[in-house]
Structure formats: C-alpha cells, structure tokens
Amino acid sequence: MLNLLAAEKIKLFRSKKFWITLSILCLLPIMQVVNSLFAVRNGEELVQVIDTVVNGATGVLMMEKNGLTILLVIGAFSSFFIGEEFQNGTIRNTLSLGRSRTHYYFSKFVIAALLSFVGVLGMTAIGMTSFTAAFGFGGVAEINNYFSYALKTFGTLYVLILANVSVYVMISFLTKNSSFALIWGFLYTIGTGFLPGIFQQTAHFKQVTYWFTESFLFYLDFAKPADIALYSEMVLVSLVTIVLSSAVGIFLFTRSDIK
C-alpha cells in the first residue's frame, strides 16, 4: 500500500491536472474578494446569509461558498486521474505485479482525498487572508468561541466534500473511462445537489433531503446556530456515504475484467 501511494505521489506531482486543480481552487477566493470590493464600492452591502463570506472570520466558509465549484473541479480531476489508468492500460502494469485491487482502489481514494484537503485548505487560508485584508477580520454573529467554531466548521465541510470525492472515485472505477466518469459525475453532482430540494416541498419526504451530503452544502447556513447544531448529523451522513460508496466500488472493481 505504501509503495502504491509513493508511486501515486510521483505521478501526481508530474501531472498537469494536479497543478491546474490547485490553481483553480486557490485563485477562486482572490477573484471573489475582488468582486466583493467592486460591489461594496458600487454601494452594495455584503450580507452573510447571501454572500456567505463577508470578512476574514467568515472566510472559513469558503468551502460552503464554493461548494458546487469544488465538487465539479475535484470530480473532473478524479475522472481523468483514474480513467486514464484504464484507457492507457497502465493499471494492468500495476496489477500484474501482484498488487491488491483493494489497495489500488484505496491508493486512488487517498490521493483524491489529500488533493481535496490541500486544495480546500489553501482556498480557506487565502480566503480568510484576502477578506481580512479587504474588510477586516470581524467575527461571526452569535459565535463566542471562534477558534472552536472554525475547527469544527472546517472539519465538517471537508468531510462533506470527502463524501462526494468517494463517490467520484467509485464512479471512475465503475465506468473505467474518463469521459463517461466525467458525465456521470456531473449528473450525480447536479442530481443530488438540486433534486433533493424538491423533497423540501413535501411534508412527508422533507427529511429525505438530508440523506444527501450536498444538501447540507447547498441548503444550510454554517454561520447559523440552528444549522451548526446539525454538524454531527452531517458527519454521520458523510461517513455512511464514504463507507457505502467505497464498499460498492471495491466490490465491483475486484470482480470486473481489466481489458
């Protein structure tokens, strides 16, 4: 497993996809603080509920503000990073050395997870720094212990992102093709992100909305005490998603033919 991870790290640092993905995630908060500055200078007022990030303190919510973009970018990376192994036939070289398919699967998931972590950590740090420079650090309404809040919020948001990463990895291993993985990943993101909102309109199925991790990202405000109280539920749903998607992905991958 460690040898696989070492090999994946070398391939990752040599990959243009890796640097493009990190560049997008790190440049995004800079573009957004510039847009916010222009908006304020034109007489508009930043409102946390609408704009999500309005100062340095709320910069910890950069993952919430850019949830859809992060998922699409990481989903695209996973599709190409894994799909090309099947299309180029390089996966056969690794498996022919006696490597376990389960270990191979997990090595890809770990790499995707680490890339996601580095990307969102950089995005959050740059967001907090740039918004502090532009609007001051400020604070978050109704939050007394900011340090504890920031750690819990960042961790919860990352786990929500990670749950979706596990699904993208599963899709990539099932489709064995970058293009198909990209399409199915996009459909999954849009479907589980927006269709559950329909359940909000019905009394009997309203709770079904929060069986999907993206619903937390898109429909809740992580600066509101009522939504912060749901952090444990968010983590639970995320962990269930990771376990189920990984189990399905490994089960089907270990029984599939590699052509």
Summary of the structure (lengths in Angstrom):
residues: 259
radius of gyration: 19.5
end to end distance: 23.2
largest distance: 64.3
contacts: 835
relative contact order: 0.15
helix: 80%
strand: 0%
